[in-house]
Amino acid sequence: MPAVKRVLFVCVENSNRSQMAEAFARIHGAGRVEALSAGSRPSGRVNPKAIAAMAEKGYDLTTHTSKGLEPFNGQQVDVAVTMGCGDNCPLVLAERRLDWQITDPRDLPADQFNTVRDEIEQRVLELLATL
């Protein structure tokens, strides 16, 4: 049986994009990946819009918390995916690094927020196919 891959998703606030990416990796990569997320400047809360958007997909994001990168410094992950914050995690030891240029949906109306959510899901599926 192949080893479980550690995947860290990083955005600025760890309240929208990286939280949803972590959730989708848990949904679609169950048993194959350990999905984690963090923010380069965490907001301290998960956006209620992200919670609502993921509830539509059957995932409870209320169990997540917004957190920073400090716990991951010096920690090995298989893949580090940044979204909109560039490579702000140089102390995270990653075998592979990706930067997804995804719009921050924080201030978007629900329909546009959900478009971003769906883009994140598609990218997570594509990533999982490469692991």
SVG drawing of the C-alpha trace seen along z (x, -y; Angstrom):
<svg xmlns="http://www.w3.org/2000/svg" viewBox="-26 -42 39 44">
<polyline fill="none" stroke="black" stroke-width="0.4" points="0.0,0.0 1.5,-3.4 2.4,-5.9 0.0,-8.6 1.1,-11.9 1.2,-15.1 -0.2,-18.1 -0.2,-21.6 -2.4,-24.3 -1.4,-28.0 -3.2,-31.2 -3.0,-34.6 -5.7,-34.4 -6.3,-30.6 -10.0,-31.5 -11.2,-30.7 -9.1,-29.1 -6.7,-27.0 -9.5,-25.8 -11.6,-24.7 -8.6,-23.0 -7.9,-21.1 -11.5,-20.0 -11.6,-18.8 -8.3,-16.9 -9.9,-15.2 -13.0,-14.4 -11.4,-13.2 -8.1,-11.9 -9.4,-10.1 -6.9,-7.5 -4.4,-8.6 -3.5,-12.1 -3.0,-14.0 -4.5,-17.4 -3.4,-20.5 -3.8,-24.2 -2.3,-27.5 -2.1,-31.2 0.8,-33.6 -1.2,-36.1 -4.1,-34.1 -7.3,-36.0 -8.1,-33.8 -11.4,-32.6 -12.9,-30.7 -15.0,-32.9 -18.8,-32.1 -19.1,-32.2 -16.6,-29.4 -18.5,-27.5 -21.7,-27.9 -20.1,-27.1 -18.6,-23.8 -21.9,-22.9 -23.4,-22.8 -20.8,-20.2 -21.7,-18.2 -18.5,-19.2 -18.6,-20.8 -16.0,-23.5 -17.0,-24.7 -14.6,-22.2 -11.7,-24.0 -9.7,-26.9 -7.6,-29.6 -3.9,-29.0 -0.5,-30.3 2.6,-28.7 4.6,-28.5 3.7,-24.8 4.8,-23.8 8.3,-25.4 10.9,-22.7 8.2,-20.1 8.4,-17.8 5.4,-17.7 5.2,-16.1 3.4,-19.0 3.1,-22.6 0.4,-24.5 0.4,-28.3 -2.7,-30.3 -2.2,-34.0 0.5,-34.5 3.5,-33.4 6.2,-31.3 5.7,-32.5 6.6,-29.2 10.3,-28.8 10.8,-27.0 8.3,-24.4 10.3,-21.5 8.4,-20.4 9.3,-17.8 7.2,-19.6 5.8,-23.2 3.0,-24.6 1.5,-28.1 -2.1,-28.3 -3.2,-31.7 -6.7,-31.7 -8.7,-34.8 -9.4,-35.5 -13.2,-35.0 -13.5,-36.7 -15.6,-39.7 -17.3,-38.0 -21.1,-37.4 -22.1,-33.8 -22.4,-32.7 -18.9,-34.0 -17.6,-32.6 -18.9,-29.2 -17.2,-29.5 -13.9,-29.9 -14.8,-26.9 -15.5,-24.8 -12.2,-25.8 -10.4,-24.8 -12.1,-21.4 -11.1,-20.8 -7.4,-21.7 -7.4,-19.5 -8.7,-16.6 -6.0,-17.2 -3.3,-17.3 -4.6,-14.1 -4.3,-12.4 -0.6,-13.1 0.2,-11.7"/>
</svg>
